């Protein structure tokens, strides 16, 4: 089919690192990517075709992005979904649909959706904004308190094991979820296009930083049986199908002690658990996000080898302009790849980049990770 160039004008709501890593796929396909972000010179704005500076809930800024775009997609879900739904009703093409974005913005609504759709998920109850501890004890300890809205990168989640934990609870409208013991967390990236074609990447095993409550590192493929791997891919595809929209989705899963899978939550966008795909897979999550937006055939998702991806977060005790130490040691490894996100301020625990190691087995890569972390540090230039 004959297509004119540029292939499309893609608008992205949000100009963070996910949009930044989408830019190479856009450039390769001669797609003009314009981002909307409140920050001047945002991480994606540094490499995009253009940037509109404005708030992600600002009707005028969102309308301006839509007017400059043939298709609109998302770097994050904390956006003005109601405004975008109105614009979509006026004919603006958005992938995924903003109604799905609005659903996923509310974690309680998301849980109710899974329950109604027959998607297995951990038991939960709503507790509103001023519950009594007796209700928590009746539900059962340990449990996890989650804010209805606003949770992101470890925020809005609080584990409750005792009354003292309850004293430090989230002071917002929230719900309780059964604590899933067993310790194994998986994630599966799924891409879906308008034709109905779907691809699911190999599940990854996520190791979470307990202090920051965000991803520390992942290994791909996950260290689970082949049967569980296939089950995870099928459950992830079932979950994405339940939304009835196209795009790229990160599906987080728990493995219970008896080997069952439960859906934790879904990100309607590129996801930290898919960053390894840039170097480790035939087609990266970002390229398949673009292909889904353009309704092009989705790319193959097979792994080229065993991979490990680790987050680079700001070192504690420092703030300010970012500096990096130990880059030489990482660069000496035969198949190591670093991505720095272009953020102009470093704070303790803030995601500043990631690196991916590719090799032949998990143990070898974990040993390399331990070695790299003895020298590789990103921190602010000013002690706190």
N, C-alpha and C positions, 0 to 999 in steps of 0.2 A: 504494500500500500504506500502510495506517495505521501510524504509528510513534508511540510514546510519547516524551515528553521528560522529562529530558534524553535525547538520542539514544543516548549511550553513556558509559561511564566508561572513559577511556583511560589506561592506565598507561605511563609512559615510563621505561625504565632509563637513567638519566643525566639530569642537569639542566643541561647546558651550553647553548651558543648555538643549537644545532640544535633542541633542545626549546623554547627560548625563541621561536624563529621559527615553530614549529609552533602556538604558543598562539593567534594570531589566527584561524587556520583552525578550531581547536577552538571558540573562542568564537562564531564565526559560525554554526557548526552545533549550538550548544548541547551540546557534548561537554565533560564534566568531565575535565580533564587533571590527573593526579597524577604527580609525578616522584619518582624515587628518586635521591638524590645525597648524597655524604658531607659536602658543604659546606653549612653553614647559610646561608640566603639565597642559594642558587645562582642563576646567571643565569636559568634557567627557573623556579626556585622563586619568584622575585620576581613573576612574572606568571601562574603556574599556579593552578588551583583548589586544589591542595594539594601539599605536599611531605613525603615520608618521608626523614628524615635517616639515612643508613646506607651502608655500603660496598657496592659493586656486585657483590662476590663473597660477600656475607653471606647465608647461606641464610634466616635469619629475616627480614631486610629484604626480600629478593626475594619470599618467601612473603607478607609483609604487603602488598607492592605488588599482587601477584596477587589477593589476597583483596579488595582495594578496586577491582578493575578488571574490566571485561568483556573487554577486549582489551589486550594488552601489545605495545609496540613499543620501538624503541631509538634513543638519541641517539648511541651509540658502540658498538663491538664488543668493547671490553675489559671484558667482564662475565662473571659466573659461568655460562657456557653449560651446563656439565654439570648444575648445579642447576636451571637453567631447563628443560632437557630432561626432567628428572624431573617438574617441575611441569606441563609440557605433556602428558606421558603421563597425568597425573591429570585432564586435561580443560581446562586453562587455554589460551585461544586466544592465540597469539603470532604476530605478523607482522613480519618473516619468521620462519620456523621456527628455533628455537635450534640445531638441527643444522647449519643453514647458517651461523649465527653462529660456531659452533665451527670449522667448516671454514675460514672466512675468517680467523679469528684466527691461523691458522698459514699464513704466506705460502708455505711449501714445499708444504704439503698443497693449498693453492689452486692452485699451479702444476701439481701432479700431476693435480688435477681437470680443469684445462683440457686437458692432454695426453690424458687418458683420454676426454674428451668431444669431442675433435676441434675444440677452440677454438684458433685459432692464437695462439701465445705465443712469446716469445724463448727460445732454447735455454738450458738450465740444468743444473747438476749439484749434488748435495748434497756438502758438505765437512765436515759434522759440527762438532765444537767445537775441534779442534786439528789443522788441516790443515798440510801442508807447502807452501811457496811453489812447489815444482816442479810440484805438481798444478795450481796456479793458472796458471802459465806454459803448461802443457800444454793447459789449457782455452782459453787465449788472452787476451791483453791488447789493449785495455782491457776490463774487465768490471766488474760491479757485485756487491758482496757485500751480501746481505740477511739479516737475522736471521730465524730461523724464526718467532719470536713477539715481541710487544712493540713492533714498529715502528709509529710514528704521527707525523704532522706533521714529517717529515724525519728522525726518529730511526730507527735500525735499518737505515740504508742507507749504504754507503761505496763510492765509486768507486775502483777500483784500476787505475792506469796504470803503476806501477813498483814496485820492491822497497821503496822508501821508503813508498809508500802502504800496502803490505802490513804494514810495521812498525807502522802506525797502525790496523790492522784492528780489526773488531769482535771482542771476546773473548767470543763466545757461539756457540751452535749456529747454523749459517748455511748458505747455499747461494750459488752463483755464478750469475749471469745474464749472457748476452752483452750488451755495451753496444750499444744501438741508436743509430747515428749518424743524422743527418738533422735533428734539432733540433725536429721538430714533434710536439707532444703534444696529443692530443684527449681529450675526455671527453663521454660521453653519459649523461644521466639517463634511466632507464627505470622506469616504474611498471607493476605487474602486479597484477590482482585475481583473486579466486577463480574467477570465471567464465571466466578465460583471457584476458580482454581485456588488451591491453598498449598502451602509448603510449611513444614514444621522442622526446625533445626533440631539437632541432637540435644537432649537435655544436658544442662550443665549443673554441677554441684556447687552450691554457694556456701562459703564460709563467712559468717557474719561477725563483724567486730562487736563484741558485747557492750563495750563502752559507748561507741558512737551509734550503735544499732543500725549500721548500714554495711553494705558489702565490703569485706576485707579483700578476699580474692575468690576466684572461681576456677574450677578445673573442668575441661571439656575433652572427651565426653564424661558425664557423671560416672562415678564408680558404683554402678548398680548393675543388676542383671540385664541381659538383653531384653527379656520379657518386660521388665519394669520400664526400660527405656521406651519401648514401643507403646506401653500403656500411657506413659506420660505424654508422648506426642499425640496420641489419640484423644486423651482428655483435654489437652491444650487446644486442639482443633475443635472439639465439641464446645469448649468454653467460648472460643472466638465466634463460632457459628451462632451461639445463643444471642449475640449482640446484633446480628443481621446487618453488618456494615463491613466495608473494606478497609484495608490499611495494614499496619504493622502493629503487633501486640506482644508484650512481654507477659507471660503467664507464670506466676510464682506458685509453687506447689510444696506441700508438706508430705513427707513419707512417715506414716504412723509406725508404731512399734510392730504392728502385725502386717506391715507391708502394703497397706492401702494408701491411695493418693487422695489428698484433699487440696482443693484450690484455695490459696490464700488470698491473693488479689491480682489484678491485671493492670498493666500500664498500656494505654492506647497509643503507643508511640515506640520509638527506639528505646532501648533499655540497657542499663549497666550490664546486665547478664548477657548481652549480645555483642559487647565490644570486641571480644576475641574474634568474631567473624570477619573483621576487616582483613586480618592476615591469615586466619586459620581455616576459612571456608572458601569454597569455590566462588560463592557470591556473598557479599557482606549484608548484614541487616539493613544498612543504609541504602544500598543499591536496590534491595527488594522493597524497601519502603517507597523509593522513587518509582519503581516498576509498578507497584500497586496503585500509586497515584496516577500514573499514565495509562493504566490498564494494559501494560505490556506483559508478555509471558514471564513468569517468575523464574529467577535463576536457580541453578542447582545449589543445594545447601550442604553437601557432603564436607566433612572435615578433611583437611590435608594432613593432619597429624594430631597428636595430643597437645592441648594448649592450656595455658594458665594465664589469667588476666588479674592483675592486682591494682587496686585504686591507689593513687598518690594523693594523700590528704595533707593539709597544712599541719606542720609540727606544732605541738603544744609549746607555749611559752613565747611565741613570736607573733607579730602582726605586721602589716604593711606591704610594701611592694615585694613580689615573690622573688626568691632566689633559689637556686638548685645546687645541690652538692652530690657528687658521686656519679655523675652522668657517664664518666669515662668507664667506670666498672661495668655498668649495664651495657655499654656499647661494645665491650669486648666479647660478650656472649654471641654465639654463632647465629642465633635466630631470635633476637630480642627486638622489640619494636615499642617505641614510646610515643605517646600523644599528650602534649601539653595543651591546656584548654584556653590559653590566652586571657585568663582572668587577671585584672590589674591589682587585685587586693588579695592577700593571703591571710586567712584566719585559721586558728586551730580547728582541725576536723573538717575543713572545707575541701571539697573535691577540686583538685588542681590539675589532675591528669590521670592517666593510667598507663600501664605497660603490659605487653603480652609476650610471653615466652612460648616457643613451640619446640617440641622435642618428641621423644619416643615413648616415654612413660611418665606417669604421674609423680612417682617418687623423685625422679631426676629433676623435674621442674620445681617441685616443692623445695628441694635442696638448693636449687639455683635462686629461688625466691628468698630463702633465708640469707643467702650470701649477699644478694643485691641489697636487701634491707639494712644490712650493717653499714652501708655507705650512702645509699641513695635517699636523699631527704629534700623535700620542698618546704620552705618556711618563709615567713615574712622577714623583712630586713631589720625589724625593730623589736628588741626584747620587751616583753610585757612587764 
